[in-house]
Amino acid sequence: MNTIGSLKDWSSVLPITLLILLLVIGCGDPGKGTISGKVTYQGKPVSSGFVTFVPEKGTPIHADIQSDGSYRVEKVPIGLVKIGVQPKSGLDTLQSSAMPRNPQDYGKFKGIAETQSKTAIPPQYSDPNQSGLTYTVKKGQQQYDIILK
């Protein structure tokens, strides 16, 4: 008598099922984080510009700052990141593609920039290597408000 679900049948299906499950879960994938929050300077929203997250390994990731100071950056590698805030000036129309891609290049963007609301931000915040701003990214969605003083 042949029964469905015998131990012999399961012994051949189980390894394949486990392999598929591991592939779906993403075994070995370190993951990425999505960070959102607000950028403020002296308690007021920074109304335009870019936020840059520089992971320990990999390329910098940029996100636009919205008029209410909010930002959202996706696909940031988990771990410690350095953060820079580059406001747009009334005369400057920098786009995220024009932002430096290498941490060594941020020194070229120093100088006090003014946002469209004419709020001066100290120049060290433009350079992630000099800003003193860091964050430890975790896998998944998270909130981090960037408070500049």
C-alpha positions in Angstrom: 0.0 0.0 0.0 1.4 3.3 -1.1 0.5 6.4 1.1 0.9 10.0 0.0 3.2 11.9 2.3 5.5 9.1 3.3 8.9 9.9 4.8 10.6 8.9 1.6 8.6 11.5 -0.4 9.3 14.3 2.0 13.1 13.6 2.1 13.4 14.5 -1.6 11.2 17.6 -1.4 12.4 19.1 1.8 15.9 20.2 0.7 14.5 21.9 -2.4 11.8 23.7 -0.4 14.4 24.9 2.1 16.7 26.2 -0.7 13.8 28.1 -2.3 12.9 29.6 1.1 16.5 30.8 1.7 16.6 32.4 -1.7 13.3 34.2 -1.1 14.4 35.5 2.3 17.7 36.7 0.9 20.2 34.8 3.0 23.4 36.8 3.2 21.9 40.1 2.0 22.9 42.8 4.5 19.8 44.8 3.7 19.2 48.5 3.1 17.4 51.2 5.0 14.9 53.9 4.1 15.3 57.1 6.2 12.9 60.0 6.4 12.8 63.0 8.6 13.1 66.8 8.7 16.1 69.1 8.4 16.0 72.1 10.7 18.5 74.9 11.5 18.0 76.8 14.7 14.6 75.3 15.0 13.4 76.4 11.5 13.0 74.0 8.5 15.7 74.1 5.8 13.4 74.7 2.8 15.5 73.4 0.0 18.8 71.7 -0.8 20.2 68.2 -0.5 20.9 65.7 2.2 23.8 63.3 1.6 24.4 60.0 3.4 27.9 58.6 3.0 28.2 55.0 4.0 31.5 53.5 5.2 31.6 51.5 1.9 29.9 52.4 -1.3 28.8 55.6 -3.0 27.1 58.6 -1.3 23.3 58.8 -1.6 21.5 62.1 -2.0 18.0 63.2 -1.4 16.2 66.4 -2.0 15.0 68.6 0.9 11.4 69.6 0.4 10.0 73.0 1.2 8.8 71.9 4.6 12.2 70.6 5.5 11.3 66.9 5.0 13.5 64.4 3.1 13.4 60.7 2.3 16.4 58.7 1.2 16.2 55.0 0.1 18.5 52.1 -0.3 21.1 53.2 2.2 23.4 50.4 3.3 23.0 49.5 6.9 25.7 50.7 9.3 27.3 54.0 10.2 26.9 56.9 7.7 28.2 60.4 7.7 25.7 63.1 6.8 26.0 66.4 5.0 23.4 69.1 4.3 23.9 71.2 1.2 21.3 74.0 0.9 20.4 75.5 -2.4 21.2 79.2 -2.6 18.9 81.7 -4.4 21.5 81.9 -7.2 22.5 78.3 -7.3 20.5 75.6 -9.1 22.5 72.6 -8.1 20.9 69.4 -8.9 21.5 66.1 -7.1 23.5 64.8 -10.1 25.9 67.7 -9.6 26.7 66.8 -6.0 30.1 65.3 -5.3 30.3 61.5 -5.5 33.5 61.1 -3.5 33.9 62.2 0.1 37.2 64.0 -0.8 35.3 66.3 -3.1 33.0 67.9 -0.5 35.7 70.5 0.4 35.0 72.1 -3.0 31.4 72.9 -1.9 32.4 74.8 1.3 31.2 78.3 2.0 28.1 79.7 3.5 25.1 78.9 1.3 21.8 80.5 1.7 18.5 78.6 1.2 15.7 80.2 -0.7 14.4 81.5 2.6 17.8 83.3 3.2 18.7 81.2 6.2 22.5 81.0 6.4 23.8 77.5 7.3 27.4 77.1 8.6 29.7 75.7 5.9 30.8 72.7 7.9 27.4 71.0 7.4 27.9 70.8 3.7 30.8 68.4 4.1 29.8 65.0 5.6 33.5 64.6 6.7 33.3 67.9 8.7 29.7 68.1 9.7 29.9 65.9 12.8 26.5 64.4 11.8 26.3 60.6 11.8 23.6 58.0 12.0 23.5 54.2 12.3 21.2 52.9 9.6 19.1 49.8 10.3 17.3 47.6 7.9 13.9 48.9 6.9 12.1 52.2 7.4 13.2 54.6 10.1 12.9 58.3 11.0 15.8 60.6 11.7 15.5 64.3 12.1 18.6 66.3 11.2 18.9 69.1 13.7 21.5 71.8 12.8 22.6 74.3 15.4 
